[in-house]
């Protein structure tokens, strides 16, 4: 099976969300069904463990956010 048929291209520009370890705010919003503004608000907390800044770009660490969501009742 070619790389194209697996859901992502050879250059790695089209990797499926479930295979990524870090997600943009837009991707995390789609994946977790949480609004972008709420994700931005949560990731601005000083003790936030699931945010990674690459310059000005804010990435969400998927596995850490999944664990965080398992421990809370509401956001």
C-alpha positions in Angstrom: 0.0 0.0 0.0 1.4 3.4 -1.0 1.9 6.3 1.4 -0.8 8.2 -0.4 -3.4 5.4 0.3 -2.6 5.4 4.1 -4.1 8.9 4.5 -1.0 11.0 4.4 1.4 12.1 1.7 5.1 11.3 1.4 6.2 14.7 2.6 4.2 14.4 5.8 2.0 17.4 5.2 -1.3 15.5 5.5 -0.9 13.4 8.6 -4.2 12.2 10.1 -5.1 13.9 13.5 -5.1 10.6 15.4 -1.4 10.0 14.4 -0.2 13.5 15.4 1.3 14.0 18.9 0.9 17.8 18.8 -2.1 19.6 17.4 -2.8 23.2 16.4 -5.7 24.9 18.1 -7.9 24.3 15.1 -7.0 20.6 14.9 -7.4 20.1 18.7 -10.8 21.8 18.5 -11.9 19.3 15.8 -10.4 16.3 17.6 -11.7 17.0 21.1 -14.9 18.8 20.1 -13.9 21.8 22.3 -14.1 25.4 21.0 -10.9 27.2 19.9 -11.5 30.0 22.4 -11.9 27.6 25.3 -8.7 25.8 24.3 -6.9 29.1 24.1 -8.3 30.1 27.5 -7.2 26.8 29.1 -3.7 26.9 27.5 -3.1 30.4 28.8 -3.1 29.2 32.4 0.3 29.5 34.0 0.4 25.8 35.1 -0.9 24.4 31.8 1.0 21.2 31.0 -0.5 20.5 27.6 0.6 23.6 25.6 3.8 23.9 23.6 4.8 27.1 22.0 6.9 27.1 18.9 7.7 30.7 18.5 4.2 32.3 18.5 2.5 29.1 17.3 0.6 27.4 20.1 0.4 23.6 19.9 -1.6 21.2 22.1 0.1 18.1 23.3 -2.7 15.6 22.5 -2.0 12.8 25.0 -1.5 15.2 28.0 -4.7 17.0 27.1 -6.5 13.6 26.9 -5.3 12.7 30.4 -6.3 16.2 31.7 -9.8 15.8 30.2 -10.2 12.4 32.0 -9.7 14.0 35.4 -12.1 17.0 35.2 -15.8 17.3 35.4 -16.4 20.4 33.3 -14.5 23.1 31.5 
